[in-house]
Amino acid sequence: MQARKTSKPVAERRILVVEDNVDNARMLAVLFARMGHKVEYAINAIVALDVAHRFLPEFVFLDLKLPDAHGADVARQLRRNPQLAGTRIYAITGSTQEEDRQRALRAGCEAVLAKPVDTEVFETLIAGD
């Protein structure tokens, strides 16, 4: 997955990737870093919450199927932190279950993205202030 140059320069953003597949998490972290952003990643809910409270990301790309929690539960906990009130949370899932999608949206996710997510979608979301 290679990042393409966007037509509009995007300021450096703080991005948290939450993905239990280490290879996928690292791949997304590299992608976002190459786009010029500061990136942290976590492979489970506990680490994700800890990193989020310290790193204060502007964007969270959150897998819904984590080994220790549903991503919607993580999103709900992130939404409880006033310091993360402006954080945009995007659920990412390979699931086709409508209940997963609805649960993520009710928990405060901006949208639910189907895996695999095209690089241009990430670029558009990050640039879309």
N, C-alpha and C positions, 0 to 999 in steps of 0.2 A: 504494500500500500504506500504510494508516494504522494506527498502533499503537492498540490499544484498551487501556483501563485494566484492569489485572489486579485481582482481588479482594484479593490479598495484595501489599502493597508489597514491592518487590524492591530490595535495596541496590544501589548503583551498582557495576557490574561493569566489568572491562576486557575488551573484546571485539576480536578481530582477525578481519577479513573478508578472505579470500583468494579473489579472483575475477578472471579475466582480462578479463571484459567490464567496462569502466570504468563504464558506466552502471549496471549491476547492483551493482557494488561500492559506488558512491556511494549508490545507493538503500538498500542494506542499512545502510550507515554512518549515513545520516540516520534510518532507522527506529530503529536501536539508540540513537542519540543522543537522539531524541525520547522513548524509553523511560527516559532518564535515565542512560545508560551512557557510559563513555569508550570511544571507538572509534578504531581505526586500520584502514587497509586496504592491501592489497598486490595488485598485478596479475600477479605472477609468483612463482615459488618462491624465487628469490634474495632478492628484497625481503622476502618473507614471513618467511624465516628470520632476516634481519637485524632486522626490526621485532619479531619474537617474542622474540628474545634481549634486546632493549632494553626493550620494553614489558611483557613478562611477562604475557601475557593469561591470564585465567581461562577464557575460552572462545575457541575458534577455529572459525569456520565456513569450511570449506575445499573449494573446487571441486576435483574430481578431475582435470579436463582442463585443465591449465595449459600455456602455450606452451613452457615450458622443463623441465617435469618432470610426472610423475604425482603427484597429490595424496597418494597413499599413501606415496610416497618422502619428501614433505615431512613427513607425519605421523610417519614413522619417525625422521626427523632431530630433530623436536621432542621426541619421547619420549626421545631420548638426553640431553637437557639436564636435569639434576637440578632446576634451578630451575623447570622446567615440569612437574614430576611430577604436580601436581594439576590441570593444565590439561585441560579437557574439549574434545576435538576431535570435531567433527561434520562428516563428509564431506557435500557437496552435489553432486548430479550429475543431469544430464539423461539419462545413459546407462541403458539397461535391461540392460546386460551383467552377468550374475551374477558374472563374474570380477572386474570393477571393484569390486563390492560386497564380495566376499570379500577382495580385496587390501587394501581400506581397513580392514576389520575386523582383519585380521592385522597391519596396521601400527600399530594402537592407537587407531583411531577408535572412539568410543562407539557410533555408529550412522551409517547412511547415509540421508540424506534425499533424496527425489526432488524435482526442480525441477518446478514452482514450489512453494516451501515456504510454507505458510500462516503468517501473522503469529502466530496463536495457538500454533502449534508452537514458534516461537522463544521466545515468552513463557513457555511451560510448561518448556522446557529450561533457560532461564536462571533461572527461579524454583525449579527442582527440586533444591534442596540436599538 
